[in-house]
Structure formats: structure tokens, C-alpha cells
Amino acid sequence: MKPSPVAGCPDTYLVDNELFGMEEALATYLLNAERPAVLDAGTTEGAERILDTMDALDIDPGEVEYLVVSHVHLDHAAGTGRLAEACENATVVVHERGYPFLTDPDRLGDLVESVNAAIGFEDPYGEPSVVPAERCRAVSGGETLDLGDREFEIYDAPGHAPHHFVCLEPESGTLFAADAVGAFDPNEGGVVPTTPPPSFDLEANLETIDRLAELDPSRTLYSHFGPGERGEASGELDDYAEMLPAWVEAVRSAREAVGDDVDDVMAELRPEWESSTLRRDVVGVLGYLDR
């Protein structure tokens, strides 16, 4: 049985990477356009799931035009090398600030070490491989990607990370936002914070939300996890613009109440701010506050 497209988004397929064995934790989007594209490479294991979905949809990997890496956090980028190998004619699209971390073995090695230290075990997202520099296109915002029967517009989107960009399909108003404007809780039907270390920046993230709101998107496709509500993209952006400062202030207040120990800060924040990524997001905010 062939996969079904995202409702209301023809030829757009969600691939569940099953992050750490969990369903509905990390999504990749596969565009079965005239010139197919993959939106985020996911983990190395997720890359195999993406290739399996291509096979189920009769997409020849050799016909894939773009491998779009929204940012180089390894849950989104570790599978890039594997996909580039399989999709031999595809161009890897990556932010100019993230480009060295995909193409330079030393920079990629540093990134892997930092992720291992943060997560607490080796290669949590698989073992990434270097992407040949000549296969990459570095972008910074303002570029377009031609998929034959549609185009994507690229927008710089720092805040979650300085090497983050998003893609808008202007004809449909679909915003492929990855993590730039939060995560989406499919069970609660709303946005939740995503503020990981080492480079979360509140002011930059709020500026990104404001700029994307001016584009008046109709629907946001999140990496964590899945599509937002149709016709509610602007409302979700407004919600995140209100929630994000409140979340940062909650972490600040919790720290002032209990001190610097992360476990104590987390306990102070529960149950209101409980999430599966609470520790990571607290650490990201504490780093921002320290800067």
C-alpha cells in the first residue's frame, strides 16, 4: 500500500523517522514533485526510512533534485551523507553557517562530539558522513528552489539555531518550518517550545516569527511533529510569539527560586511545562540567559 499524502498538501508525504524508536517525534517531508525533493535528512536510520518511502512511491532516488537541510542539528542532518550517496544527482541545500559542518570532517567531528556529550551516549542520531562540498549549495535567504511544477522560497530563520532556514511554497502558502517556529504537539493540537543548546536566541527567534508572519502562510509543516492545522498557521505563529518569552521567563524564575541545578529547575517547572525534551530545552534557555 502506497503512503498517503499530507491532507491538503498534494504530493507531500510525511516520513516518520521514529526517533529513538518513538513514533511522532521527528518528521521528514518528501515532495513528489516534477523534480522531487526531501525536506530534512533526519537521522541515519531515518534516511533508510526515507529511501523506503521513495521506493513505495516509485520515486527514483537518481531523480531527486534537492536534499534540503533546514539546519545542522544532527536529528535533522545526520542522514544527509547517506541520502546524498543514494540520490546521486541531488543538490544538498544547507545554510551558509551550517555548510562547514556537513563538508569539513573536522567541523563535523566537533559537532558529533558536542552532541554525544549533550545526549550522554555515542552517536544518538547515527554516524553521519561528510558530504562532498561540490554537492552542496549554501544559502542565506532570498534564494528559490525550482521543483519544475512548483517553487520554494528560502527565508533565513535564526533563533532556534543560527544556521536555520525555512521554505515557503507561495502558491499554496505551505511553510516548511522545521524547528524555526516551535514544535507541534499532535495530541494537544498546539505549539510547544523548542529551545535547544548551544545557540538558542530569544530575540532572534521572535524576529523570525514576525518576519514569517508577514508572509501570511496558510499551513505550517513542523519537524516535531507533523502538520499544523490548515488555515491556522498565522494563529500558531501568534501563539508561539506569546509562549516563547513566557517559557524563557519561567526558566529564569525557576532558576532564581531553586538555583542552577538543572534537575531542580525542571522540578520547579513541572507539571506546567512538562515535555519529552524538557531537560534539553531548559539547558538551551539557561545558556541563553548566561549569554
N, C-alpha and C positions, 0 to 999 in steps of 0.2 A: 504494500500500500504506500502510495507516494505521500510525502509530508504535505500538510495543508498550509497555505499562505496565512500570514497575519491578517485577521479580519479587517477589511477596509484598506488593506495595503497590497494590491495585486503584485504577484511575483516577488514578494518579500517573505522570506522564510526564517523563522526563529530556530536556531540550533542551541539546545541546552547543553552547555559544557559539562554539567554535573560536577561542579567544583567541589573537590574533596568528597566526592560521592553523593553530594546533596543535589536534589532537583531544585529548580527555580532559584538558583544562586548566581549564575553567570550566563549571559546570553550573547551569542554572535548572530548577526543578521546576514543572510545570504540573499543577494539580489540576482534573480534570474532574468536579467535584462538582456538586451541585444548583445551588450558586452558585459558579461557577468562581473559582479564584484562581491567581495567578502568584507563585511564591516566588523572589524576586530578579529584578531587571530586566536584569541583565547589562550588556553594552556596547551602544552604539547599533547596531552591526551585529548583535549578538546579539538585540536587540529584534526585528529583522526575522525572524530565525530562529524566535523565539517566536511571532510572528504567523503565520508559515508553518505551524508545528505546530498552532496553533489551527485554521487552515483545514483541515488534513489530518484533524483530529478533529471537524470540523463544530461547533466552538465559536464562537459569535457573539461577537466582541470586546465588543459592547454589553451582553452578559450577564455579563461578568466582574465579580465583586463586589469583589475586593481585589487590589491590586498591593502585595505585601509586600516591603519593602526592609530586609533584615536589618541592614545598616549602610551608611554612605555612602562607603566606598571605591569609586572610580569603576568598577572592574571589576564591581561589584555594582549600581551605581546610575546609571551614565551613560545607560542606556536608559530610565529612568523617564519622562522627558518624552515620548518617542516613544510608549511604551506607554499613557501617560495620554491622549494625544491620540487613539489608536486605540480604546482602551477607555473610551469617553466617560462611562460611568456608574460606573466603578470608583473606590473609595477607595484612596488611597495610604497605606499604613501604614508609619510611619517612627519611629525612636526620637526622643524629645523632644530629645536632644542633637544629633541629626542633622538634625532638621526645618529649621533655618535654612539649611543647605547645599543643600537642594532648593528652597526657596521664596524666598530672598533673592538677587537677581542678584549683589550684591557678594560675599556669602559663597561662592556657587557659583564666581564668578570667581577668588576667592582659592584655593579648593580646586583648581580646574583648573590654576592657575599652579604650585601646590606639586607636583601630580602630574607636570606637564610637566618641572619641574626634577628631580624624583626619577628619572623614567624616562629622560629625556635627549632626548625629542623631543615634538613638539606633538600633543596630543590622542591619546594612545595608545589610549584606550578610546572614541574618537569624541568628537564635540562635544555635550555634554549641554545640555539646555534646562531652564529654570526650570519648576517645577510650581506651578500656582496654589495658594495657601495653602488656599483653601476646598475643594480636592480631597483634602487631607491629614488624617490622623488621627495625632496624636503620641501615642506610648505609652511607658511606662517599666517595664512588667512588672505582671502581675496582671490584664490585660485578656483577653477572649476574642474570637474571631472566629467568627461563625456562618456556616457554609457550607451550611446547610439540612439536609444529611444527615450532617453531622459538625461538630465544633467544634475550634478550635485554642486552646490556652492559651499566653499570651505570658509569657516569662521574661526579665528583664534579664540580660545576659550579657557584662559588660565583661571586658577583658583583652587580647584581640586588638585591640579598639578600644573606647573608652568609650561609643560610640553603637551598640553591638551588642545585639540581642535574638535570641532563638530562639523557635520554635514547636513545641509538643508536641501531637500528636493522641492524647489519653489512651486512647481506645478501642483503638487498635492499638499504642500505645506507640512510634509513629514520631516521632523527633526530627529536625526540620528545623533543623540546627545551623549552616548556612553555614560560617563560619570559627572559631566560638567555641571549638571543642574540637579544633582542628588540621585538617590536610588528610589525605586518604586516598590512598594510593598503590595504584591498582588492579592494578598489576603485582606489587607485593610483598605486597599484602593487609594493610597495616597503616597506622597513623597516622604522620604526619611533622610537624615543627614548621611553624608559620606565624606569624611574629613581625615584621610589617612596621612601619616607622616611620609616623607620628611618635609613636604613643601606646601601643605595646605595654607591658603591665604584668604582670610575672610573678605577683605576689601576687594581683592581681585575677583573673587567668586561672585560677589554682589554686582560688580561692574559687568561681569559676563552675563549674569541673569538679566540685567537691564538691557544690554545690547541685543540679546536673543529675543527678549520680549518685544522689541521694536519690529522684529521680523514677522510677528503675529503667526507663529506656527499653529497648525491645526491638531497635530498629534506628535507626542514625543515617544521615541523608542529608546528605552533605558537598557544599559547593560546589566544592571542589578535591579529588578529583573523584569524584563518584558515590556510590552507596550502600555503606555498610559491610556487614559480614556480618550476616545475620539471626541474632538471638539473641545477638550478641556486642557490643552497644552498651556494656554495663557494663564488659566487659573492655577495650574500646577506650578508654573513659574512664580506666580504671586505668592503661593503658599510657601515655596522654598525660600523666597526672599524674606519672608517673615520668620520662618522657622530657623534659618541658619544663624542669625545673630542671637536668637533666643537660646539655641543649643550652645553656642560659644559662651554666652553669659552663664548658662547653667554649669558648665565645666569650671568657669572662673570662680563662681560662687562655691561650688563643691570643694574646690581646692583651698579656698580661703577658710572653709569650715573645718576641713579634716587634714590638710597638709598635702605633701607632694606624692605620697604613696598612691600608685595608680589603682590598686585594689580598693583602697579606702575611698578614692574619688568615685570609682564605679559603684560602690555600695551606696554612696550618698546620692547618686543619680538614679538608682533603681527605686521603684519599678517604672517611673515615668519614661525614662529614656532607654529602656531595655532593648537590645538588639543583638544579633549574632556577631556583629562587628564592633561591639561597644568598646572593647579594650583598644583596638586599633584606632578608632575614631577619637577616643579620649586622648591617646598619645599624640595624635596629629594636632588636636587643639592645644594641648599643653605646649607642644613645640612652637606653635604659632604665638601663643601668649608669651613665651620666653623670648621670642624674637622681637 
